[in-house]
């Protein structure tokens, strides 16, 4: 059902499965339920469908993963847009967490260049 996304791989984790697409962690399968990654951009779409986030333990906060609507599980064409939202959320999460290389101030660069002359 998820093949049109690209190279989707599954890895066993904590009694369930983690799904990756192109190296991006975008979904969890726990107790035979698929949960898709959401972020601030996509969370409202899941909530508008009345979907509840994944809560692996009742006494712990929910994780930002939501099941797709029931009709999407019956139809691969309906599931694909939800899965793409999850991959996009995973990409934004990865990009936001990526360490950035410190840039030297322009003045320091100009100063170094003037010393060479």
DSSP file (Angstrom, degrees, kcal/mol; ACC not computed):
  #  RESIDUE AA STRUCTURE BP1 BP2  ACC     N-H-->O    O-->H-N    N-H-->O    O-->H-N    TCO  KAPPA ALPHA  PHI   PSI    X-CA   Y-CA   Z-CA
    1    1 A X              0   0    0      0, 0.0     3,-0.3     0, 0.0    79,-0.1   0.000 360.0 360.0 360.0 -27.8    0.0    0.0    0.0
    2    2 A X    >   +     0   0    0      1,-0.2     3,-2.1     2,-0.1     4,-0.5   0.404 360.0 105.2-101.9   1.8    2.9    2.4    0.7
    3    3 A X  G >  S+     0   0    0      1,-0.3     3,-1.5     2,-0.2    -1,-0.2   0.825  70.1  65.2 -54.2 -37.2    5.1    1.4   -2.3
    4    4 A X  G 3  S+     0   0    0     -3,-0.3    -1,-0.3     1,-0.3     3,-0.1   0.704  90.9  67.5 -62.5 -15.4    4.3    4.5   -4.3
    5    5 A X  G <  S-     0   0    0     -3,-2.1     2,-0.4     1,-0.3    -1,-0.3   0.822 110.7-115.6 -69.5 -30.2    6.1    6.6   -1.6
    6    6 A X  S <  S+     0   0    0     -3,-1.5     2,-1.4    -4,-0.5    -1,-0.3  -0.978  73.2   6.7 130.5-147.2    9.5    5.1   -2.5
    7    7 A X        -     0   0    0     -2,-0.4    15,-1.6    -3,-0.1     2,-0.5  -0.596  69.7-178.1 -79.1  92.5   11.8    2.8   -0.6
    8    8 A X  E     -A   21   0A   0     -2,-1.4     2,-0.3    13,-0.2    13,-0.2  -0.819   1.2-177.3 -95.9 127.4    9.8    2.0    2.6
    9    9 A X  E     -A   20   0A   0     11,-2.4    11,-2.6    -2,-0.5     2,-0.4  -0.909  14.0-145.9-123.7 152.7   11.6   -0.2    5.1
   10   10 A X  E     -A   19   0A   0     -2,-0.3     2,-0.4     9,-0.2     9,-0.2  -0.926  12.0-173.3-118.9 142.7   10.4   -1.6    8.4
   11   11 A X  E     -A   18   0A   0      7,-2.2     7,-3.0    -2,-0.4     2,-0.2  -0.998  28.2-115.8-137.3 133.3   12.4   -2.2   11.6
   12   12 A X  E     +A   17   0A   0     -2,-0.4     2,-0.3     5,-0.2     5,-0.3  -0.434  43.5 163.5 -66.9 133.7   11.3   -3.9   14.7
   13   13 A X  E >   -A   16   0A   0      3,-2.1     3,-2.5    -2,-0.2    -2,-0.0  -0.920  57.4 -16.3-156.9 131.0   11.3   -1.6   17.7
   14   14 A X  T 3  S-     0   0    0     -2,-0.3     3,-0.1     1,-0.3    -2,-0.0   0.814 125.8 -49.1  49.2  41.9    9.7   -1.8   21.2
   15   15 A X  T 3  S+     0   0    0      1,-0.3    16,-0.3    15,-0.1    -1,-0.3   0.476 132.3  60.8  81.0   1.5    7.3   -4.6   20.3
   16   16 A X  E <  S-A   13   0A   0     -3,-2.5    -3,-2.1    14,-0.1     2,-0.4  -0.418  86.4 -90.5-131.9-151.1    6.1   -2.8   17.2
   17   17 A X  E     -AB  12  29A   0     12,-2.4    12,-2.7    -5,-0.3     2,-0.4  -0.988  17.7-149.0-135.8 143.1    7.6   -1.6   13.9
   18   18 A X  E     -AB  11  28A   0     -7,-3.0    -7,-2.2    -2,-0.4     2,-0.4  -0.937  17.7-149.9-107.6 136.0    9.1    1.7   12.8
   19   19 A X  E     -AB  10  27A   0      8,-2.9     7,-2.0    -2,-0.4     8,-1.3  -0.891  12.6-172.3-110.2 136.2    8.7    2.6    9.1
   20   20 A X  E     -AB   9  25A   0    -11,-2.6   -11,-2.4    -2,-0.4     2,-0.4  -0.936  11.1-165.2-124.2 148.0   11.1    4.7    7.1
   21   21 A X  E >  S-AB   8  24A   0      3,-2.1     3,-1.8    -2,-0.4   -13,-0.2  -0.967  83.5 -16.1-132.0 116.5   11.0    6.1    3.7
   22   22 A X  T 3  S-     0   0    0    -15,-1.6     3,-0.1    -2,-0.4   -14,-0.1   0.849 130.9 -52.1  58.1  33.7   14.2    7.3    2.2
   23   23 A X  T 3  S+     0   0    0    -16,-0.3     2,-0.5     1,-0.2    -1,-0.3   0.395 111.1 124.7  84.8  -3.2   15.7    7.3    5.7
   24   24 A X  E <   -B   21   0A   0     -3,-1.8    -3,-2.1     1,-0.0     2,-0.9  -0.807  61.4-134.2 -95.2 125.1   12.9    9.4    7.2
   25   25 A X  E     +B   20   0A   0     -2,-0.5    -5,-0.2    -5,-0.2     3,-0.1  -0.672  44.4 151.8 -77.9 107.6   11.1    7.8   10.2
   26   26 A X  E     +     0   0A   0     -7,-2.0    11,-2.7    -2,-0.9     2,-0.3   0.510  49.4  27.5-121.7  -7.2    7.5    8.5    9.3
   27   27 A X  E     -BC  19  36A   0     -8,-1.3    -8,-2.9     9,-0.2     2,-0.4  -0.997  50.0-152.2-157.4 157.7    5.3    5.8   10.8
   28   28 A X  E     -BC  18  35A   0      7,-2.5     7,-3.1    -2,-0.3     2,-0.5  -0.980   7.0-156.2-128.5 141.4    4.8    3.3   13.7
   29   29 A X  E     +BC  17  34A   0    -12,-2.7   -12,-2.4    -2,-0.4     2,-0.4  -0.983  24.3 166.4-116.7 118.3    2.9    0.1   13.7
   30   30 A X  E >   - C   0  33A   0      3,-2.3     3,-1.4    -2,-0.5   -14,-0.1  -0.997  67.4  -7.3-135.3 129.6    1.9   -0.9   17.2
   31   31 A X  T 3  S-     0   0    0     -2,-0.4    -1,-0.1   -16,-0.3     3,-0.1   0.892 129.7 -57.1  51.0  43.2   -0.7   -3.6   18.1
   32   32 A X  T 3  S+     0   0    0      1,-0.2     2,-0.4    -3,-0.1    -1,-0.3   0.699 112.6 121.8  63.4  22.7   -1.5   -3.9   14.4
   33   33 A X  E <   -C   30   0A   0     -3,-1.4    -3,-2.3     2,-0.0     2,-0.4  -0.968  57.3-138.1-117.0 131.3   -2.4   -0.2   14.1
   34   34 A X  E     -C   29   0A   0     -2,-0.4    34,-0.4    -5,-0.2     2,-0.4  -0.731  19.2-171.0 -86.0 130.8   -0.6    2.1   11.7
   35   35 A X  E     -C   28   0A   0     -7,-3.1    -7,-2.5    -2,-0.4     2,-0.4  -0.993   8.1-151.8-124.1 131.1    0.3    5.6   13.1
   36   36 A X  E     -CD  27  66A   0     30,-4.1    30,-2.8    -2,-0.4    -9,-0.2  -0.809  24.7-104.7-105.7 142.2    1.6    8.3   10.8
   37   37 A X  E     - D   0  65A   0    -11,-2.7     2,-0.3    -2,-0.4    52,-0.3  -0.359  39.2-175.3 -65.2 138.0    3.9   11.2   11.9
   38   38 A X        -     0   0    0     26,-3.0     2,-0.2    51,-0.1    26,-0.1  -0.903   5.8-179.0-127.7 159.7    2.3   14.6   12.4
   39   39 A X     >  -     0   0    0     -2,-0.3     4,-3.0    53,-0.0     3,-0.3  -0.759  53.4 -71.4-141.3-169.7    3.8   18.0   13.2
   40   40 A X  T  4 S+     0   0    0      1,-0.2     4,-0.3    -2,-0.2    49,-0.0   0.796 130.9  51.6 -60.8 -27.5    2.5   21.5   13.7
   41   41 A X  T  4 S+     0   0    0      1,-0.1    -1,-0.2     2,-0.1     4,-0.1   0.862 123.9  24.2 -75.8 -36.9    1.8   21.8   10.0
   42   42 A X  T >> S+     0   0    0     -3,-0.3     4,-1.2     1,-0.1     3,-1.2   0.611  94.1  91.1-108.3 -14.8   -0.2   18.6    9.7
   43   43 A X  H 3X S+     0   0    0     -4,-3.0     4,-2.5     1,-0.3     3,-0.4   0.869  84.1  57.8 -53.3 -42.4   -1.6   17.8   13.2
   44   44 A X  H 3> S+     0   0    0     -4,-0.3     4,-2.4     1,-0.2    -1,-0.3   0.820 100.2  58.3 -61.3 -31.4   -4.9   19.8   12.6
   45   45 A X  H <> S+     0   0    0     -3,-1.2     4,-0.7     2,-0.2    -1,-0.2   0.918 110.1  42.7 -64.0 -42.7   -5.7   17.5    9.5
   46   46 A X  H ><>S+     0   0    0     -4,-1.2     5,-1.9    -3,-0.4     3,-0.9   0.924 115.1  49.1 -68.4 -44.8   -5.6   14.4   11.7
   47   47 A X  H ><5S+     0   0    0     -4,-2.5     3,-1.9     1,-0.2    -2,-0.2   0.846 102.9  61.3 -65.7 -33.5   -7.5   16.1   14.5
   48   48 A X  H 3<5S+     0   0    0     -4,-2.4    -1,-0.2     1,-0.3    -2,-0.2   0.767 102.0  53.9 -63.3 -24.4  -10.2   17.4   12.1
   49   49 A X  T <<5S-     0   0    0     -3,-0.9    -1,-0.3    -4,-0.7    -2,-0.2   0.418 121.4-111.3 -87.2   0.6  -10.9   13.7   11.3
   50   50 A X  T < 5 +     0   0    0     -3,-1.9     2,-0.3     1,-0.2    -3,-0.2   0.713  64.6 156.1  77.7  20.8  -11.4   13.0   15.1
   51   51 A X      < -     0   0    0     -5,-1.9     2,-0.3    16,-0.1    -1,-0.2  -0.592  34.3-140.4 -86.6 142.5   -8.2   10.9   15.2
   52   52 A X        -     0   0    0     -2,-0.3    15,-0.7     1,-0.1     3,-0.1  -0.783  21.7-111.0-102.1 143.1   -6.3   10.5   18.5
   53   53 A X  B     -E   66   0A   0     -2,-0.3     2,-0.3    13,-0.2    13,-0.2  -0.262  41.8 -87.2 -70.6 160.4   -2.5   10.5   18.8
   54   54 A X        -     0   0    0     11,-3.0     9,-3.4     9,-0.5     2,-0.5  -0.497  41.3-175.3 -68.2 127.2   -0.5    7.4   19.7
   55   55 A X        -     0   0    0     -2,-0.3     7,-0.1     7,-0.2     3,-0.1  -0.867   7.0-176.1-127.2  94.8   -0.2    6.9   23.4
   56   56 A X  S    S+     0   0    0     -2,-0.5     2,-0.4     5,-0.3    -1,-0.1   0.802  78.2  27.0 -65.2 -27.6    2.1    3.9   24.1
   57   57 A X  S >  S-     0   0    0      4,-0.2     3,-2.0     3,-0.1    -1,-0.2  -0.998  74.7-136.9-137.6 133.1    1.5    4.1   27.8
   58   58 A X  T 3  S+     0   0    0     -2,-0.4    -1,-0.1     1,-0.3     4,-0.1   0.793 105.4  50.2 -58.9 -30.8   -1.5    5.6   29.5
   59   59 A X  T 3  S+     0   0    0      2,-0.1     2,-0.3    -3,-0.0    -1,-0.3   0.336 103.1  73.9 -92.6   8.7    0.5    7.5   32.1
   60   60 A X  S <  S-     0   0    0     -3,-2.0    -3,-0.1     1,-0.1     0, 0.0  -0.813  91.6 -90.4-118.0 158.4    2.8    9.1   29.5
   61   61 A X        -     0   0    0     -2,-0.3    -5,-0.3     1,-0.1    -4,-0.2  -0.278  48.9-100.1 -64.5 154.0    2.2   11.9   27.0
   62   62 A X        -     0   0    0     -7,-0.1    -7,-0.2    -6,-0.1     2,-0.2  -0.365  33.5-125.8 -69.5 153.1    1.0   11.0   23.5
   63   63 A X        -     0   0    0     -9,-3.4     2,-2.1     2,-0.2    -9,-0.5  -0.663  29.2-102.0 -96.4 157.9    3.5   10.9   20.7
   64   64 A X  S    S+     0   0    0     -2,-0.2   -26,-3.0   -11,-0.1     2,-0.4  -0.244  86.7 108.3 -79.9  54.1    3.0   12.9   17.5
   65   65 A X  E     -D   37   0A   0     -2,-2.1   -11,-3.0   -28,-0.3     2,-0.3  -0.998  45.5-174.1-130.6 133.2    1.7   10.0   15.5
   66   66 A X  E     -DE  36  53A   0    -30,-2.8   -30,-4.1    -2,-0.4   -13,-0.2  -0.927  26.9-113.8-127.2 148.4   -1.9    9.5   14.4
   67   67 A X        -     0   0    0    -15,-0.7   -32,-0.2    -2,-0.3     3,-0.1  -0.502  37.8-113.4 -72.7 151.7   -3.8    6.7   12.7
   68   68 A X        -     0   0    0    -34,-0.4     5,-0.1     1,-0.1    -1,-0.1  -0.402  47.8 -77.6 -74.2 164.4   -5.1    7.5    9.2
   69   69 A X    >>  -     0   0    0      1,-0.1     3,-1.1    -2,-0.1     4,-0.9  -0.282  44.9-111.9 -58.9 151.0   -8.9    7.6    8.8
   70   70 A X  H >> S+     0   0    0      1,-0.3     3,-0.9     2,-0.2     4,-0.7   0.869 116.3  56.6 -54.5 -41.3  -10.5    4.2    8.5
   71   71 A X  H >> S+     0   0    0      1,-0.3     4,-0.7     2,-0.2     3,-0.5   0.800 100.2  60.1 -65.1 -26.3  -11.4    4.6    4.9
   72   72 A X  H <4 S+     0   0    0     -3,-1.1     7,-0.4     1,-0.2    -1,-0.3   0.785  98.9  57.3 -71.0 -26.0   -7.8    5.3    4.0
   73   73 A X  H << S+     0   0    0     -3,-0.9    -1,-0.2    -4,-0.9    -2,-0.2   0.710 107.2  48.4 -75.9 -18.7   -6.9    1.8    5.4
   74   74 A X  H << S+     0   0    0     -4,-0.7     2,-0.4    -3,-0.5    -1,-0.2   0.632 113.9  47.1 -91.6 -16.1   -9.3    0.2    2.9
   75   75 A X    >X  -     0   0    0     -4,-0.7     4,-1.9    -3,-0.2     3,-0.9  -0.950  63.1-156.4-135.5 112.0   -8.1    2.1   -0.1
   76   76 A X  H 3> S+     0   0    0     -2,-0.4     4,-2.0     1,-0.3    -1,-0.1   0.845  98.4  55.6 -55.8 -35.2   -4.4    2.5   -1.1
   77   77 A X  H 3> S+     0   0    0      1,-0.2     4,-0.6     2,-0.2    -1,-0.3   0.825 109.8  46.1 -68.1 -29.9   -5.2    5.7   -3.1
   78   78 A X  H <> S+     0   0    0     -3,-0.9     4,-0.6    -7,-0.2    -1,-0.2   0.786 112.3  51.3 -80.4 -28.5   -6.8    7.2    0.0
   79   79 A X  H  X S+     0   0    0     -4,-1.9     4,-2.4    -7,-0.4     3,-0.5   0.855  94.8  71.7 -75.1 -36.0   -3.9    6.2    2.2
   80   80 A X  H  X S+     0   0    0     -4,-2.0     4,-2.5     1,-0.2     5,-0.2   0.863  94.4  50.4 -55.5 -45.6   -1.2    7.7    0.0
   81   81 A X  H  X S+     0   0    0     -4,-0.6     4,-1.9     1,-0.2    -1,-0.2   0.890 112.4  48.6 -61.5 -36.3   -1.9   11.4    0.7
   82   82 A X  H  X S+     0   0    0     -4,-0.6     4,-1.7    -3,-0.5    -2,-0.2   0.911 111.7  49.0 -66.9 -42.4   -1.9   10.7    4.5
   83   83 A X  H  X S+     0   0    0     -4,-2.4     4,-2.2     1,-0.2    -2,-0.2   0.881 108.9  53.2 -65.6 -37.4    1.4    8.8    4.2
   84   84 A X  H  X S+     0   0    0     -4,-2.5     4,-2.6    -5,-0.2    -1,-0.2   0.894 105.6  54.0 -64.5 -38.5    2.9   11.7    2.2
   85   85 A X  H  X S+     0   0    0     -4,-1.9     4,-2.3     1,-0.2    -1,-0.2   0.907 109.0  49.8 -58.5 -40.8    1.9   14.1    4.9
   86   86 A X  H  X S+     0   0    0     -4,-1.7     4,-2.4     2,-0.2    -2,-0.2   0.902 110.0  48.8 -66.3 -42.1    3.7   11.9    7.4
   87   87 A X  H  X S+     0   0    0     -4,-2.2     4,-2.3     2,-0.2    -1,-0.2   0.916 111.8  49.8 -64.1 -42.2    6.9   11.8    5.2
   88   88 A X  H  X S+     0   0    0     -4,-2.6     4,-2.5     2,-0.2    -2,-0.2   0.907 110.6  49.9 -62.6 -41.3    6.8   15.6    4.8
   89   89 A X  H  X S+     0   0    0     -4,-2.3     4,-2.4   -52,-0.3    -2,-0.2   0.908 110.3  50.4 -63.1 -41.6    6.4   16.0    8.6
   90   90 A X  H  X S+     0   0    0     -4,-2.4     4,-2.5     2,-0.2    -2,-0.2   0.889 110.3  50.5 -63.1 -39.0    9.4   13.6    9.2
   91   91 A X  H  X S+     0   0    0     -4,-2.3     4,-2.8     2,-0.2    -2,-0.2   0.926 111.0  47.6 -65.6 -44.5   11.4   15.7    6.7
   92   92 A X  H  X S+     0   0    0     -4,-2.5     4,-2.4     2,-0.2    -2,-0.2   0.905 112.3  50.4 -63.3 -40.0   10.6   19.0    8.4
   93   93 A X  H  X S+     0   0    0     -4,-2.4     4,-1.5     2,-0.2    -2,-0.2   0.929 112.7  46.1 -62.9 -45.6   11.4   17.4   11.8
   94   94 A X  H  X S+     0   0    0     -4,-2.5     4,-1.1     1,-0.2    -2,-0.2   0.931 113.6  48.6 -62.8 -45.6   14.8   16.2   10.5
   95   95 A X  H  < S+     0   0    0     -4,-2.8     3,-0.2     1,-0.2    -1,-0.2   0.869 110.3  51.1 -65.0 -36.5   15.6   19.5    8.9
   96   96 A X  H  < S+     0   0    0     -4,-2.4    -1,-0.2     1,-0.2    -2,-0.2   0.812 113.7  45.1 -69.7 -29.1   14.7   21.5   12.0
   97   97 A X  H  < S+     0   0    0     -4,-1.5    -1,-0.2    -3,-0.2    -2,-0.2   0.603  85.7 113.3 -89.6 -12.6   16.9   19.2   14.2
   98   98 A X  S  < S-     0   0    0     -4,-1.1     2,-0.1    -3,-0.2    -3,-0.0  -0.390  73.8-117.2 -65.0 129.8   19.9   19.2   11.8
   99   99 A X        -     0   0    0     -2,-0.1     2,-0.4     1,-0.1    -1,-0.1  -0.428  28.1-136.9 -66.7 140.1   22.9   21.0   13.2
  100  100 A X        -     0   0    0     -2,-0.1     2,-0.3    -3,-0.1    -1,-0.1  -0.798  15.0-116.1-101.9 141.6   23.8   24.1   11.3
  101  101 A X        -     0   0    0     -2,-0.4     2,-0.1     1,-0.1    -1,-0.0  -0.575  36.6-113.2 -72.8 128.8   27.4   25.0   10.5
  102  102 A X        -     0   0    0     -2,-0.3     2,-0.4     1,-0.1    -1,-0.1  -0.409  29.3-140.5 -65.4 137.0   28.3   28.2   12.1
  103  103 A X        -     0   0    0     -2,-0.1     2,-0.2    -3,-0.0    -1,-0.1  -0.789  12.8-123.1 -98.5 140.5   29.0   31.0    9.6
  104  104 A X        -     0   0    0     -2,-0.4     5,-0.0     1,-0.1    -1,-0.0  -0.573  37.0-100.0 -78.2 145.5   31.8   33.4   10.1
  105  105 A X     >  -     0   0    0     -2,-0.2     4,-1.7     1,-0.1     3,-0.4  -0.301  27.2-119.8 -62.7 149.4   30.8   37.0   10.2
  106  106 A X  H  > S+     0   0    0      1,-0.2     4,-2.7     2,-0.2     5,-0.2   0.861 112.5  58.5 -59.1 -36.6   31.3   38.9    6.9
  107  107 A X  H  > S+     0   0    0      1,-0.2     4,-2.4     2,-0.2    -1,-0.2   0.901 104.5  49.7 -61.4 -41.0   33.7   41.3    8.7
  108  108 A X  H  > S+     0   0    0     -3,-0.4     4,-2.1     2,-0.2    -1,-0.2   0.887 111.8  48.8 -65.8 -38.5   36.0   38.5    9.7
  109  109 A X  H  X S+     0   0    0     -4,-1.7     4,-2.1     2,-0.2    -2,-0.2   0.921 112.1  47.8 -67.4 -43.9   36.1   37.1    6.2
  110  110 A X  H  X S+     0   0    0     -4,-2.7     4,-2.2     1,-0.2    -2,-0.2   0.884 110.3  53.3 -63.4 -38.4   36.8   40.6    4.7
  111  111 A X  H  X S+     0   0    0     -4,-2.4     4,-1.5    -5,-0.2    -1,-0.2   0.915 108.8  48.4 -63.6 -43.7   39.5   41.1    7.3
  112  112 A X  H  X S+     0   0    0     -4,-2.1     4,-1.0     1,-0.2    -1,-0.2   0.893 111.2  51.2 -62.8 -39.4   41.2   37.8    6.4
  113  113 A X  H  X S+     0   0    0     -4,-2.1     4,-0.9     1,-0.2     3,-0.4   0.887 107.4  52.2 -66.8 -38.9   41.1   38.7    2.7
  114  114 A X  H  < S+     0   0    0     -4,-2.2     3,-0.3     1,-0.2    -1,-0.2   0.816 104.3  57.3 -69.5 -28.7   42.6   42.1    3.3
  115  115 A X  H  < S+     0   0    0     -4,-1.5    -1,-0.2     1,-0.2    -2,-0.2   0.799 100.5  58.9 -70.2 -27.6   45.6   40.5    5.2
  116  116 A X  H  <        0   0    0     -4,-1.0    -1,-0.2    -3,-0.4    -2,-0.2   0.814 360.0 360.0 -70.6 -29.5   46.3   38.4    2.2
  117  117 A X     <        0   0    0     -4,-0.9    -1,-0.2    -3,-0.3    -2,-0.2   0.470 360.0 360.0 -80.7 360.0   46.9   41.4   -0.1
